[in-house]
């Protein structure tokens, strides 16, 4: 029970790719750096980032008067 097997690492990598690529594109389309998508893969941090992203001003959106 001390280390992960090859299958565990493969599942972890696959999950990170399946969720990471679309998240990277979504974050980049909002005008923020795409690297912020990594924060969505961290438990509990992802909830805070989601709320911040939902209510922050997006650089790619024009100002509304």
Buried (B, 14 or more C-beta within 10 A) or exposed (E): EEEEEEEEEEEEEEEEEEBBEEBBEBBBEBEBEBEBBBBBBEEEEBEEBEEEBEEEEEEEEEEEE
